[in-house]
Amino acid sequence: MKILSEKPMIHETSKVQKSHLGSWTEIGPNSTIEETLFGDYSYTAGDNLIMYAEIGKYCSIASHVRINPVNHPMWRVTQHHVTYRRVQYGLSDTDDHDFFGWRRDHKVTIGHDVWIGHGAIIMPGVTIGTGAIIGAGAVVTKDVPPYMIAVGVPAKPIKPRFAPDIAEKILRTEWWNWDRQTLEERFEELNDINSFLQKEVGTEGNHARIVKS
């Protein structure tokens, strides 16, 4: 069993460049993370490519997920990377830095406690709200609201995880910002939404409504 700690755990086959990894994080095997903020307790399962992104705390990223994939200049005569990786082809002394900068300027933003399923692709510029679920194999081209389940190609919302008032109450708690001591004392509450809300926001007698299909 792997025991995590405040020091990020990065698999020996993975590469992390110009990024910040929070405490209790794990980067699975054969992954590449570049220019990314990666929040506390978040993890990748492996074979992930993540670039130019801001990822919140407690995110669960399944294997083969791609976040902010490479783009090609389809508006040019050729969309081949000979026009922007031109040094590699001996066509110039410099690459097309403006083209590479576009993807950096269109970073992906992922909230807290987001679950991204196996093989999903999150396109440049997309924002995924806290608590959302992205289905396996989805291609996310548009923003996804908090606590929404989105699936398909292109990904479309199919239903919220909770009724709107309950989702808003959870968002207001900002439980993902608990310090370690608070988490250790109260983590069992995270298993039961009713007891959590009763203690956190005083919703005694008002049971949480999970939206069912």
C-alpha positions in Angstrom: 0.0 0.0 0.0 1.3 3.4 -0.9 1.3 5.9 2.0 1.0 9.5 0.9 2.4 12.5 2.8 2.7 16.2 2.5 5.5 15.6 0.0 4.0 14.9 -3.5 4.5 11.4 -4.8 5.6 11.3 -8.4 6.1 8.0 -10.1 9.6 7.4 -11.4 8.4 7.2 -15.0 6.6 10.6 -14.9 7.8 14.1 -15.6 6.8 17.3 -13.9 8.0 20.6 -15.3 7.4 24.2 -14.2 4.5 23.1 -12.0 3.4 23.2 -8.4 2.1 20.1 -6.7 0.2 20.5 -3.4 0.4 18.3 -0.3 -0.8 14.7 -0.3 -0.8 14.5 -4.1 0.1 11.7 -6.4 1.2 11.6 -10.1 0.7 8.1 -11.5 3.1 6.4 -14.0 4.0 7.5 -17.5 2.5 11.0 -16.9 3.6 14.4 -18.0 2.6 17.6 -16.1 3.7 21.0 -17.4 3.0 24.5 -16.2 0.2 23.4 -14.0 -1.0 24.2 -10.5 -2.1 20.9 -8.9 -4.1 21.2 -5.7 -3.8 19.3 -2.4 -5.0 15.7 -2.3 -5.5 15.5 -6.0 -4.1 12.6 -8.0 -3.7 11.1 -11.5 -4.0 7.4 -12.1 -1.4 7.3 -14.8 -0.7 7.8 -18.5 -1.9 11.4 -18.2 -0.8 14.5 -20.2 -1.7 17.8 -18.5 -0.4 21.1 -19.7 -1.3 24.8 -18.9 -3.9 24.0 -16.3 -5.1 25.0 -12.8 -6.5 22.0 -10.9 -8.2 22.3 -7.6 -8.0 20.2 -4.4 -9.3 16.6 -4.1 -9.5 16.0 -7.8 -9.6 12.4 -9.1 -8.1 12.1 -12.6 -8.4 8.7 -14.2 -5.8 7.1 -16.5 -5.3 8.4 -20.0 -6.9 11.7 -19.4 -5.6 14.6 -21.5 -6.0 18.1 -20.3 -5.3 21.0 -22.7 -4.2 19.0 -25.7 -2.1 20.3 -28.5 -3.7 22.4 -31.2 -2.9 22.6 -34.9 -3.2 25.8 -37.1 -6.0 24.6 -39.4 -6.3 28.2 -40.7 -2.9 27.9 -42.4 -2.2 26.3 -45.8 -0.8 23.3 -43.9 -1.8 22.4 -40.3 1.4 20.2 -40.0 3.7 21.3 -37.2 6.4 22.1 -39.8 5.1 25.7 -39.6 5.6 26.1 -35.8 8.2 23.5 -34.9 10.4 24.8 -37.7 13.7 24.5 -35.9 13.3 20.8 -35.8 13.0 20.8 -39.6 15.9 23.1 -40.2 13.6 25.9 -41.6 14.4 28.6 -39.0 16.5 29.4 -36.0 13.4 29.9 -33.9 10.1 28.2 -33.4 6.7 30.0 -33.7 6.4 31.1 -30.1 3.2 33.0 -30.7 1.5 29.7 -31.7 2.7 27.9 -28.6 1.6 30.9 -26.5 -2.0 30.5 -27.6 -2.5 27.3 -25.6 -0.8 28.8 -22.6 -3.1 31.7 -22.7 -6.1 29.4 -22.9 -5.4 27.4 -19.8 -7.9 24.8 -18.4 -9.4 25.5 -15.0 -10.7 22.7 -12.9 -12.4 23.3 -9.6 -12.2 21.2 -6.4 -13.4 17.6 -6.0 -13.8 17.0 -9.7 -13.8 13.4 -11.0 -12.6 13.0 -14.6 -13.2 9.6 -16.1 -10.9 7.3 -18.1 -9.7 8.7 -21.4 -11.5 12.0 -21.2 -10.1 15.0 -23.0 -10.5 18.6 -21.7 -10.0 21.1 -24.5 -8.1 24.4 -24.1 -9.9 27.3 -22.3 -12.5 25.0 -20.6 -13.6 25.6 -17.0 -15.0 22.7 -15.0 -16.8 23.6 -11.8 -16.3 22.2 -8.3 -17.8 18.8 -7.7 -18.5 18.0 -11.4 -18.1 14.6 -13.0 -16.7 14.1 -16.5 -17.6 10.7 -18.0 -15.1 8.3 -19.4 -14.2 9.1 -23.0 -15.8 12.5 -23.0 -14.5 15.4 -25.0 -15.2 18.6 -23.1 -15.3 21.6 -25.3 -17.5 23.9 -23.2 -17.6 24.9 -19.5 -19.2 22.5 -17.1 -21.1 23.9 -14.0 -20.4 22.9 -10.5 -21.8 19.5 -9.4 -22.9 18.7 -12.9 -22.4 15.3 -14.6 -21.3 15.7 -18.3 -20.7 12.8 -20.7 -20.3 12.2 -24.5 -18.6 13.6 -27.5 -18.8 16.5 -27.4 -19.6 16.4 -23.6 -23.1 17.5 -22.6 -24.6 17.9 -19.1 -27.0 15.1 -18.3 -27.9 15.7 -14.7 -26.7 17.5 -11.6 -25.4 15.4 -8.7 -27.6 17.3 -6.2 -30.5 19.7 -6.2 -29.4 23.3 -6.7 -29.9 24.4 -3.1 -27.9 21.5 -1.8 -25.0 22.1 -4.2 -25.0 25.7 -3.2 -24.8 24.8 0.5 -21.9 22.5 -0.2 -20.1 25.2 -2.2 -20.5 27.7 0.6 -18.8 25.3 3.1 -15.5 25.2 1.2 -14.7 22.0 3.0 -11.8 21.4 0.7 -9.9 24.2 2.5 -10.0 22.4 5.8 -6.6 22.2 7.4 -5.1 18.7 8.1 -6.3 18.7 11.8 -9.8 19.5 10.8 -9.8 16.8 8.1 -8.6 14.2 10.5 -11.3 15.2 13.0 -14.2 15.4 10.6 -13.4 13.2 7.5 -16.1 10.7 8.4 -18.7 13.4 7.9 -17.7 13.4 4.2 -19.4 10.0 3.9 -22.8 11.3 4.8 -24.1 14.5 3.2 -27.0 14.9 5.7 -24.8 14.9 8.8 -22.2 17.0 7.0 -24.7 19.7 6.2 -26.4 19.6 9.5 -23.2 20.3 11.3 -21.6 22.6 8.7 -24.5 24.9 7.7 -27.2 24.0 10.2 -29.6 22.2 7.9 -31.1 19.9 10.6 -34.3 18.4 9.4 -33.7 19.3 5.8 -32.4 16.2 4.1 -30.1 16.5 1.1 -31.7 15.6 -2.2 -29.5 13.6 -4.6 -30.9 14.0 -8.1 -31.6 10.6 -9.6 -32.2 9.8 -13.2 
